Amino acid sequence: MVKVLMRADTHVNININGDEPKAKCTMSQVMAALSVSLGSMVVGFASAYTSPAETSMIKELNMSDSAWSWTGSLMPLGALGGGIAGGPLIEGIGRRTTILATAVPFIISWFLIALANNVIMVLSGRAIAGFCVGIASLSLPVYLGETVQPEVRGTLGLMPTTLGNTGILFCFLMGKFLDWDNLAMLGGVLPVPFLVCMFLIPETPRWYMSKGKPKEARKALQWLRGSKTDISHEMGEIERVANEAEKNAGDSSQCSELFSRANIKPLLITIGLMFFQQMSGINAVIFYATKIFKDAGSTIEPSLCTIIIGVVNFMSTFVATILIDRLGRKILLYMSSVGMTITLGTLGSFFFVRDVMEVKLQELGYGWIPLACLVIYVVAFSVGFGPVPWLMMGEILPANIRGTAASLATAFNWSCTFLVTLTFQQIMTGMGQHGGFWMFGTVCCIGLFFVIFFVPETQGKSLEDIEKKMTGQRIRRMSSVANLKPLPMAV
């Protein structure tokens, strides 16, 4: 007779039938993801609004170029403020309550624009909408990261991006038929189902636990995982992390904790992903889309160009949703970086040959190149660097700094958005069209190496395991067979 001894920190899987148990994605989790993602649809509609509304709004309100410029730039500026305010809010009043609190201001902002008879009302509406966009952009991924189980966190975590792109496409489509005021009135209706659905879902179990409410945390987790699911192990992990965070809370200030040796790595990775997302030039390229279509010799009207881009962006998100929990986050980021680098490099080369070398490429039959590059570029961005940085923000930031760090990362993201949008025309004028595209392509290439060497893979891992790895703690897995007594075994 021999005995098999199993250590308590040893992870053992015993499969009677030889198959791995499959995680069940409950309808409760789908409901939670869908409810918060409706807010992302409102965000997408708000972000896209100025493009179809431009012509009719400028004409009817007799807006100057300066006033129209502020109408567009107030969105990222307001979002910057919302990103800063959102961190304390999601820590203080909760993730769900913060998301819910954006619904009514969104409605007010849209009706301010719809009923506007002067520029001040439009600018006020855009500022309020931008502030809500900033809050939503950080609170949505944090909520989903803390509620959805690891096996489907990628798929459900991309639902905000999917519905956000749905909002963009919906705005572009309706903009072909509605003037600016009626389009804004439609925007005021979109937050209503979002407001209703948010009352049907719970706060995150991890926030409840951080506030010393274990009963509410257990109830919320049971609702999310299903009434018949055993949540004891997951609940134990959440409670352990909350206790450790509480014990360490008094040792240092929030600022010093944010930049502590253990937390600086996930914070810098999050900010790095946000940097490469925006400095890939996505907003600049989308802004330049109509001219690229024209330079390619296309006779398609500008409004239809934006719809084409919206459709490509929308369809690409479904590809990312299908692949992210199969291939992982890093593979999608690799594909995205390579795709954007190649297409931006090709676009730059096209304009260099055409403008600097003065070769008439359209007459030689190469006018299709800018169109193809633009479409592939949008696909590459939408598959990887578009949604994944937001998803990973909710995954890799440690629990004790998640709200503050997410606020900092979101504010940084919107600062980059504002900077790229503001300086785009100067970049294209100073460096030439080819130089501008080559610059953005170089940033995308550097982003590839950043992902290779610094970004971790979070596919299928719990938030607690991710936090242990990112902060340098030893991962000790407990399983249902981890603490069994010595078992007799015949020889």
C-alpha positions as CSV (number, residue, x, y, z in Angstrom):
1,M,0.0,0.0,0.0
2,V,1.2,3.5,-0.8
3,K,-0.4,6.8,0.1
4,V,-0.8,9.8,-2.2
5,L,-0.3,13.1,-0.4
6,M,-1.8,16.3,-1.9
7,R,-0.6,19.7,-0.7
8,A,-3.1,22.4,0.0
9,D,-1.7,24.7,-2.6
10,T,-1.7,22.1,-5.4
11,H,-4.3,22.5,-8.1
12,V,-5.7,19.1,-9.2
13,N,-8.4,18.4,-11.8
14,I,-10.2,15.1,-11.7
15,N,-12.4,14.4,-14.6
16,I,-14.6,11.3,-14.3
17,N,-15.8,11.4,-17.9
18,G,-12.5,12.8,-19.3
19,D,-14.1,16.1,-20.2
20,E,-13.4,19.6,-18.8
21,P,-16.5,21.1,-17.1
22,K,-17.8,23.9,-19.1
23,A,-18.6,27.2,-17.5
24,K,-22.2,28.2,-17.7
25,C,-23.0,31.7,-18.8
26,T,-26.2,32.6,-17.0
27,M,-28.9,34.8,-18.4
28,S,-28.4,37.0,-15.4
29,Q,-24.9,37.9,-16.6
30,V,-26.2,38.5,-20.1
31,M,-28.9,40.8,-18.6
32,A,-26.3,42.7,-16.6
33,A,-24.0,43.1,-19.6
34,L,-26.8,44.2,-21.9
35,S,-28.2,46.7,-19.4
36,V,-24.9,48.6,-18.9
37,S,-24.1,48.2,-22.6
38,L,-27.2,50.2,-23.5
39,G,-25.4,53.1,-22.0
40,S,-22.6,52.5,-24.4
41,M,-25.1,52.8,-27.2
42,V,-26.0,56.2,-25.9
43,V,-22.3,57.1,-25.8
44,G,-21.9,55.9,-29.4
45,F,-24.8,58.0,-30.6
46,A,-23.5,61.1,-28.8
47,S,-20.0,60.6,-30.3
48,A,-21.3,60.3,-33.8
49,Y,-23.9,63.1,-33.7
50,T,-21.8,66.0,-35.0
51,S,-21.0,64.3,-38.3
52,P,-24.5,64.0,-39.7
53,A,-25.8,67.1,-37.9
54,E,-23.1,69.4,-39.2
55,T,-24.6,70.8,-42.4
56,S,-28.2,71.4,-41.1
57,M,-27.1,72.8,-37.7
58,I,-24.6,75.3,-39.1
59,K,-27.1,76.5,-41.7
60,E,-30.1,76.9,-39.3
61,L,-28.2,78.3,-36.3
62,N,-25.9,80.4,-38.5
63,M,-22.9,79.0,-36.6
64,S,-19.4,80.3,-37.2
65,D,-16.4,78.0,-37.8
66,S,-15.2,78.7,-34.3
67,A,-18.6,77.8,-32.7
68,W,-18.8,74.6,-34.7
69,S,-15.2,73.7,-33.7
70,W,-16.2,74.0,-30.1
71,T,-19.3,71.9,-30.7
72,G,-17.0,69.1,-31.7
73,S,-14.2,69.6,-29.2
74,L,-16.4,70.0,-26.1
75,M,-17.2,66.2,-26.2
76,P,-13.6,65.0,-25.5
77,L,-13.1,68.0,-23.1
78,G,-16.3,67.1,-21.2
79,A,-15.3,63.4,-21.2
80,L,-11.9,64.4,-19.7
81,G,-13.8,66.0,-16.8
82,G,-16.1,63.0,-16.5
83,G,-13.2,60.6,-16.4
84,I,-11.6,62.5,-13.5
85,A,-14.9,62.6,-11.6
86,G,-15.9,59.0,-12.4
87,G,-13.2,57.4,-10.2
88,P,-14.3,58.8,-6.9
89,L,-17.9,58.2,-7.9
90,I,-17.6,54.5,-8.6
91,E,-15.7,54.0,-5.3
92,G,-18.1,56.2,-3.2
93,I,-21.6,55.4,-4.5
94,G,-20.9,52.2,-6.4
95,R,-20.4,51.1,-10.0
96,R,-24.1,50.5,-10.8
97,T,-25.3,53.8,-9.2
98,T,-22.7,55.8,-11.0
99,I,-23.7,54.3,-14.4
100,L,-27.4,54.8,-13.5
101,A,-26.8,58.4,-12.6
102,T,-25.7,59.3,-16.2
103,A,-29.0,58.5,-17.8
104,V,-31.0,61.6,-16.8
105,P,-28.2,64.0,-17.6
106,F,-27.9,62.4,-21.0
107,I,-31.6,63.0,-21.6
108,I,-31.3,66.6,-20.5
109,S,-28.3,67.2,-22.7
110,W,-30.1,65.9,-25.8
111,F,-33.2,68.0,-25.2
112,L,-31.0,71.1,-24.6
113,I,-29.6,70.5,-28.1
114,A,-33.0,69.6,-29.7
115,L,-34.7,72.7,-28.4
116,A,-31.7,75.0,-28.9
117,N,-32.3,78.4,-30.5
118,N,-28.8,79.6,-29.9
119,V,-25.2,78.3,-29.8
120,I,-25.0,78.4,-26.0
121,M,-27.7,75.8,-25.6
122,V,-26.0,73.5,-28.1
123,L,-22.6,73.9,-26.3
124,S,-24.2,73.3,-22.9
125,G,-25.8,70.1,-24.2
126,R,-22.6,68.8,-25.7
127,A,-20.6,69.6,-22.5
128,I,-23.1,67.7,-20.3
129,A,-23.1,64.8,-22.8
130,G,-19.3,64.7,-22.8
131,F,-19.1,64.6,-19.0
132,C,-21.5,61.6,-19.0
133,V,-19.5,59.9,-21.7
134,G,-16.3,60.2,-19.6
135,I,-18.1,58.7,-16.6
136,A,-19.6,55.9,-18.6
137,S,-16.4,55.0,-20.5
138,L,-14.6,54.1,-17.2
139,S,-17.5,52.7,-15.2
140,L,-18.9,50.3,-17.8
141,P,-15.7,48.1,-18.1
142,V,-15.2,48.1,-14.3
143,Y,-18.7,46.9,-13.7
144,L,-18.5,44.1,-16.3
145,G,-15.0,43.1,-15.1
146,E,-16.3,42.6,-11.6
147,T,-19.5,40.8,-12.5
148,V,-18.9,38.5,-15.5
149,Q,-17.2,35.2,-14.9
150,P,-13.7,34.7,-16.4
151,E,-14.7,32.2,-19.1
152,V,-17.0,34.6,-20.9
153,R,-15.6,38.0,-19.7
154,G,-14.1,38.7,-23.1
155,T,-17.3,38.0,-25.0
156,L,-19.7,39.8,-22.7
157,G,-17.1,42.4,-21.9
158,L,-17.1,43.5,-25.6
159,M,-20.9,44.0,-25.6
160,P,-20.5,47.7,-24.7
161,T,-18.2,48.1,-27.8
162,T,-20.7,46.3,-30.0
163,L,-23.7,48.4,-28.8
164,G,-21.5,51.5,-28.9
165,N,-20.8,50.9,-32.6
166,T,-24.5,50.1,-33.1
167,G,-25.2,53.6,-31.7
168,I,-22.7,55.2,-34.1
169,L,-24.1,53.4,-37.1
170,F,-27.7,54.2,-36.0
171,C,-26.8,57.9,-35.8
172,F,-25.2,57.9,-39.2
173,L,-28.2,56.1,-40.8
174,M,-30.8,58.3,-39.2
175,G,-28.7,61.4,-40.0
176,K,-29.5,60.9,-43.6
177,F,-33.2,61.4,-42.9
178,L,-33.4,63.8,-39.9
179,D,-32.2,67.3,-39.4
180,W,-30.0,68.2,-36.4
181,D,-32.9,69.0,-34.0
182,N,-35.0,65.8,-34.7
183,L,-31.8,63.7,-34.6
184,A,-31.1,65.2,-31.1
185,M,-34.7,64.4,-30.1
186,L,-34.1,60.8,-31.1
187,G,-30.9,60.8,-29.0
188,G,-33.0,61.9,-26.0
189,V,-35.2,58.8,-26.3
190,L,-32.3,56.3,-26.3
191,P,-31.4,56.6,-22.6
192,V,-34.9,55.6,-21.5
193,P,-34.5,51.8,-21.9
194,F,-31.0,52.1,-20.5
195,L,-32.5,53.8,-17.4
196,V,-35.2,51.2,-17.0
197,C,-32.8,48.2,-17.4
198,M,-30.3,49.6,-14.9
199,F,-32.9,49.2,-12.1
200,L,-33.1,45.5,-12.8
201,I,-29.5,44.5,-12.1
202,P,-27.5,44.5,-8.8
203,E,-24.4,46.3,-7.7
204,T,-21.1,44.4,-8.1
205,P,-20.3,41.9,-5.3
206,R,-16.8,43.2,-5.0
207,W,-18.0,46.8,-4.3
208,Y,-20.4,45.5,-1.7
209,M,-17.6,43.6,0.0
210,S,-15.3,46.6,-0.1
211,K,-17.9,48.5,1.8
212,G,-18.3,45.8,4.5
213,K,-21.6,44.4,3.2
214,P,-21.0,40.6,2.8
215,K,-24.7,39.7,2.8
216,E,-25.5,42.0,-0.1
217,A,-22.3,40.8,-1.9
218,R,-23.4,37.2,-1.6
219,K,-26.9,38.0,-2.8
220,A,-25.6,39.9,-5.8
221,L,-23.1,37.1,-6.7
222,Q,-25.8,34.4,-6.4
223,W,-28.1,36.4,-8.7
224,L,-25.3,36.7,-11.3
225,R,-24.2,33.1,-11.2
226,G,-27.6,31.5,-10.8
227,S,-29.6,30.3,-7.8
228,K,-28.3,26.7,-8.0
229,T,-24.6,27.6,-8.5
230,D,-22.2,27.0,-5.6
231,I,-20.5,30.4,-5.1
232,S,-18.6,29.6,-1.9
233,H,-15.2,29.4,-3.5
234,E,-15.6,32.6,-5.5
235,M,-17.1,34.4,-2.6
236,G,-14.2,33.3,-0.4
237,E,-11.7,34.8,-2.9
238,I,-13.6,38.1,-3.1
239,E,-13.7,38.3,0.7
240,R,-10.0,37.5,1.1
241,V,-9.0,40.3,-1.4
242,A,-11.3,42.8,0.3
243,N,-9.9,42.0,3.7
244,E,-6.3,42.4,2.4
245,A,-7.2,45.7,0.8
246,E,-8.8,46.9,4.0
247,K,-5.8,45.9,6.0
248,N,-3.4,47.7,3.7
249,A,-5.7,50.8,3.3
250,G,-4.5,52.5,6.5
251,D,-0.8,52.0,5.8
252,S,-0.6,54.6,3.0
253,S,-2.6,57.3,1.2
254,Q,-4.5,56.6,-1.9
255,C,-2.0,58.5,-4.0
256,S,1.0,56.6,-2.7
257,E,-1.0,53.3,-3.0
258,L,-1.7,54.2,-6.6
259,F,2.0,54.6,-7.5
260,S,3.3,51.9,-5.1
261,R,5.7,49.3,-6.4
262,A,3.1,46.6,-6.5
263,N,0.5,48.7,-8.4
264,I,2.6,50.8,-10.8
265,K,3.0,47.9,-13.3
266,P,-0.8,47.3,-14.1
267,L,-1.4,51.1,-14.0
268,L,1.4,51.8,-16.6
269,I,0.2,48.9,-18.8
270,T,-3.4,50.3,-18.8
271,I,-2.2,53.8,-19.6
272,G,0.1,52.4,-22.3
273,L,-2.8,50.6,-24.0
274,M,-4.8,53.9,-23.9
275,F,-1.9,55.8,-25.4
276,F,-1.4,53.4,-28.3
277,Q,-5.2,53.2,-28.9
278,Q,-5.6,56.9,-29.4
279,M,-2.1,57.7,-30.9
280,S,-2.8,55.1,-33.6
281,G,-4.6,58.0,-35.2
282,I,-8.1,56.4,-35.4
283,N,-9.9,59.7,-34.8
284,A,-7.7,61.5,-37.3
285,V,-8.1,58.8,-40.0
286,I,-11.9,58.7,-39.5
287,F,-12.0,62.5,-39.7
288,Y,-10.0,62.3,-42.9
289,A,-12.1,59.5,-44.4
290,T,-14.2,61.6,-46.7
291,K,-11.1,63.2,-48.3
292,I,-9.5,59.8,-48.7
293,F,-12.6,58.6,-50.6
294,K,-12.4,61.7,-52.8
295,D,-8.6,61.3,-53.4
296,A,-9.3,57.8,-54.5
297,G,-11.6,59.2,-57.3
298,S,-14.8,58.1,-55.5
299,T,-18.0,59.9,-56.3
300,I,-19.7,58.6,-53.2
301,E,-21.4,61.4,-51.2
302,P,-19.8,62.2,-47.8
303,S,-22.8,61.0,-45.7
304,L,-22.6,57.6,-47.4
305,C,-18.9,57.5,-46.7
306,T,-19.5,57.7,-43.0
307,I,-22.2,55.0,-43.2
308,I,-19.7,52.7,-44.9
309,I,-17.2,53.3,-42.2
310,G,-19.9,52.8,-39.6
311,V,-20.9,49.4,-41.1
312,V,-17.3,48.2,-41.3
313,N,-16.7,49.3,-37.7
314,F,-19.9,47.6,-36.6
315,M,-19.2,44.2,-38.3
316,S,-15.6,44.1,-37.1
317,T,-16.7,44.2,-33.5
318,F,-18.6,40.9,-34.0
319,V,-15.4,39.3,-35.2
320,A,-13.7,40.5,-32.0
321,T,-16.5,39.2,-29.9
322,I,-16.3,35.7,-31.5
323,L,-12.5,35.5,-31.2
324,I,-11.6,37.1,-27.9
325,D,-12.4,34.2,-25.6
326,R,-10.9,31.7,-28.1
327,L,-7.7,33.4,-29.2
328,G,-7.1,35.7,-26.2
329,R,-6.5,39.4,-25.8
330,K,-2.9,39.5,-26.9
331,I,-3.5,37.7,-30.2
332,L,-6.1,40.3,-31.1
333,L,-3.8,43.1,-30.2
334,Y,-1.0,41.6,-32.3
335,M,-3.4,41.3,-35.3
336,S,-4.6,44.9,-34.7
337,S,-1.1,46.4,-34.5
338,V,0.2,44.6,-37.6
339,G,-2.9,45.5,-39.6
340,M,-2.8,49.1,-38.7
341,T,1.0,49.4,-39.2
342,I,0.7,47.9,-42.7
343,T,-2.3,49.9,-43.8
344,L,-1.0,53.3,-42.5
345,G,2.4,52.6,-44.1
346,T,0.7,51.9,-47.4
347,L,-1.5,55.0,-47.2
348,G,1.6,57.1,-46.5
349,S,3.4,55.5,-49.4
350,F,0.4,56.1,-51.7
351,F,0.3,59.9,-50.9
352,F,4.1,60.1,-51.0
353,V,4.3,58.7,-54.5
354,R,1.3,60.7,-55.7
355,D,2.1,64.1,-54.1
356,V,5.9,64.1,-53.8
357,M,6.9,62.0,-56.7
358,E,3.9,63.3,-58.7
359,V,2.9,60.0,-60.1
360,K,-0.7,59.9,-61.3
361,L,-1.7,56.7,-59.6
362,Q,-5.4,57.1,-60.3
363,E,-4.7,57.0,-64.0
364,L,-2.5,53.9,-63.6
365,G,-5.4,52.1,-61.9
366,Y,-4.2,52.3,-58.3
367,G,-7.0,54.6,-57.0
368,W,-8.5,51.8,-55.0
369,I,-5.6,51.6,-52.6
370,P,-6.7,54.3,-50.2
371,L,-10.2,52.8,-50.0
372,A,-8.9,49.3,-49.3
373,C,-6.4,50.6,-46.7
374,L,-9.0,52.6,-44.9
375,V,-11.4,49.7,-44.6
376,I,-8.7,47.3,-43.5
377,Y,-7.4,49.9,-41.0
378,V,-10.8,50.3,-39.4
379,V,-11.3,46.5,-39.2
380,A,-7.8,46.1,-37.6
381,F,-8.5,48.8,-35.0
382,S,-12.0,47.5,-34.2
383,V,-10.8,43.9,-33.7
384,G,-8.0,44.8,-31.2
385,F,-6.9,48.2,-30.1
386,G,-10.5,49.6,-30.2
387,P,-12.2,47.4,-27.5
388,V,-9.4,45.5,-25.8
389,P,-7.8,48.3,-23.8
390,W,-11.2,49.2,-22.2
391,L,-11.8,45.5,-21.4
392,M,-8.4,45.0,-19.9
393,M,-8.7,48.1,-17.8
394,G,-11.4,46.4,-15.9
395,E,-9.3,43.2,-15.6
396,I,-5.7,44.1,-14.7
397,L,-6.2,47.0,-12.3
398,P,-6.0,45.9,-8.6
399,A,-9.1,46.1,-6.6
400,N,-7.8,48.6,-4.0
401,I,-6.9,51.2,-6.7
402,R,-9.4,50.2,-9.5
403,G,-11.6,53.3,-9.2
404,T,-8.8,55.8,-9.0
405,A,-6.6,54.1,-11.6
406,A,-9.5,53.7,-14.0
407,S,-10.3,57.4,-13.6
408,L,-6.7,58.4,-14.4
409,A,-6.5,56.1,-17.4
410,T,-9.8,57.3,-18.8
411,A,-8.8,61.0,-18.3
412,F,-5.5,60.2,-20.1
413,N,-7.4,58.5,-23.0
414,W,-9.7,61.5,-23.6
415,S,-6.7,63.9,-23.3
416,C,-5.0,62.0,-26.1
417,T,-8.3,62.0,-28.1
418,F,-8.5,65.8,-27.7
419,L,-4.8,66.3,-28.6
420,V,-5.0,64.2,-31.8
421,T,-8.2,65.8,-32.9
422,L,-6.9,69.3,-32.2
423,T,-3.5,68.8,-33.9
424,F,-4.5,66.6,-36.8
425,Q,-4.8,69.3,-39.4
426,Q,-1.5,70.9,-38.3
427,I,0.2,67.5,-38.5
428,M,-1.0,66.9,-42.0
429,T,-0.1,70.4,-43.1
430,G,3.4,70.4,-41.5
431,M,4.5,66.8,-42.3
432,G,2.4,66.2,-45.4
433,Q,-0.3,63.6,-45.8
434,H,2.3,60.9,-46.2
435,G,4.3,62.0,-43.2
436,G,1.2,62.1,-41.0
437,F,0.2,58.5,-41.9
438,W,3.8,57.2,-41.5
439,M,3.9,58.8,-38.0
440,F,0.8,57.1,-36.9
441,G,2.0,53.8,-38.5
442,T,5.3,54.1,-36.5
443,V,3.3,54.5,-33.3
444,C,1.3,51.3,-34.1
445,C,4.5,49.4,-34.8
446,I,5.9,50.5,-31.4
447,G,2.6,49.4,-29.9
448,L,3.1,45.9,-31.2
449,F,6.4,45.6,-29.2
450,F,4.7,47.1,-26.1
451,V,2.1,44.3,-26.3
452,I,4.7,41.6,-26.8
453,F,6.9,42.5,-23.9
454,F,4.6,44.1,-21.3
455,V,0.9,43.2,-21.7
456,P,-0.2,40.0,-19.9
457,E,-2.8,37.5,-21.2
458,T,-5.9,37.6,-19.0
459,Q,-8.0,35.1,-21.0
460,G,-10.0,32.8,-18.6
461,K,-8.4,34.1,-15.4
462,S,-10.2,35.4,-12.4
463,L,-9.7,39.0,-11.3
464,E,-8.0,37.7,-8.1
465,D,-5.5,35.5,-10.0
466,I,-4.8,38.4,-12.4
467,E,-4.2,40.8,-9.5
468,K,-1.8,38.3,-7.8
469,K,0.2,37.9,-11.0
470,M,0.3,41.7,-11.7
471,T,1.3,42.7,-8.2
472,G,3.9,39.9,-7.8
473,Q,2.0,37.8,-5.3
474,R,2.3,34.0,-5.3
475,I,-0.8,32.3,-6.8
476,R,-2.2,29.6,-4.6
477,R,-5.1,27.8,-6.2
478,M,-7.6,26.0,-4.1
479,S,-9.8,23.3,-5.6
480,S,-12.5,21.0,-4.4
481,V,-9.9,18.2,-3.8
482,A,-7.1,20.4,-2.5
483,N,-7.4,19.5,1.2
484,L,-8.3,15.9,1.1
485,K,-6.8,13.5,3.6
486,P,-4.1,11.0,2.4
487,L,-5.8,8.5,0.2
488,P,-5.0,4.7,0.3
489,M,-4.1,3.3,-3.1
490,A,-3.4,-0.3,-3.9
491,V,-0.3,-1.3,-5.8
